[in-house]
Amino acid sequence: MHDRENYRFLEPVVTLQPTPHLLLRTESGSRRLPLTGSNCWTIGRSEDNNFVLPDRWISRNHAMLQSMETGEFYLIDLGSRNGSFVNGRRVSIPVTLHNGDRLTFGQTELEFYSPPINHPTDSSSGMDSKEFTATATLHVRRMISVLVIDIRDFTVLTRQLDEKILSEVIGTWFRHAGDIIREYGSWVDKYIGDAVMAIWIHGTQGVNSDEMLRIFRALSAMHKMTSDLYNLYPLPFPLRIGAGINTGFAMVGNTGSGDRPDYTALGDTVNAAFRLETSTKQIGQDVAIGETTYQHLVDLDSNSMNLFKHYTVALKGYDVPTKTHACNFAELDTFLQMKSRG
């Protein structure tokens, strides 16, 4: 049994507030680890985690919990050596958690609780109006760029790869994806099966050249990182990714109170980015971008016109064909190298 003094706890168990939390049971009693103040919490042995667990069977950066604007929570294994388990089953891709689920990391077990919260809507509730305003979600209309990246042939990979190795590979990919996206000025807004979605929020003055180039450099780095996994793990074939990028207005919400705004975006701009990523399989390209993204690139650098080929695709859920522009990663890297030399 681990020494309870080595654990980092935020507060003892209380039952006054039905806030989402993890429950860790020890010989001396139970401890509550609140899932508040952010939309992302990391777990591991390293001191830079939100929840530090000194279990030698736990990796330095073992797993991550992420909350969505829908209220759902996902558990993402970060390529841990010994795996993350939900109700005794090892997980290799982000999995939705349910109230009462048992999470196991190494020899440490926690329970996940996320009871439904019914917010009163009238003055009889007794809730202070200022408090309600502070915790309510704020949505504003902003210009954003959405990047969606998906692992190619993931279903084939799951059939050919040992589950333990698969968990390490995919977890490592998710961890590095988060690091790369942060390095280039954004964050992973969603982990969805074998895909990630990131958002860049542009200023009121519009999209500038540095912002747009950061998005494409992040994508290029993601491509290189994904390819390098073939040299680190015994994979049956090199991993590949496809991507969709779309720029436009969306309703952006600040759903948190941590040290950075926990923004998420809703609307057609986001939906189209997912559809554009899917279209790359139809047209045989690696990257597909929306018309607005393309126009911003051309405005910033006329060489972009030579980079992307023009296509008309039928996007699921759209009544009329959509114009898109696409390229492969070799062409994208050539363009970015030219920009670096320029």
Salt bridges, closest charged atoms under 4 A:
GLU5 OE2 - ARG4 NH1 3.25
GLU11 OE2 - ARG32 NH1 2.56
GLU47 OE1 - ARG8 NH2 2.61
ASP55 OD2 - HIS2 NE2 3.61
GLU69 OE2 - LYS190 NZ 3.18
ASP101 OD2 - HIS98 ND1 3.87
GLU109 OE1 - ARG102 NH1 3.77
GLU111 OE2 - ARG25 NE 2.90
ASP150 OD2 - ARG152 NH1 3.61
ASP150 OD2 - LYS281 NZ 3.83
GLU168 OE1 - ARG81 NE 3.44
ASP179 OD1 - ARG182 NH2 2.54
ASP189 OD2 - LYS190 NZ 3.09
GLU211 OE1 - HIS202 ND1 2.88
ASP228 OD2 - LYS224 NZ 3.08
ASP262 OD1 - ARG260 NH1 3.26
GLU277 OE2 - ARG152 NH1 2.77
ASP286 OD1 - ARG240 NH2 3.74
GLU291 OE1 - HIS325 NE2 2.60
ASP301 OD2 - LYS339 NZ 2.91
GLU331 OE2 - LYS309 NZ 2.75
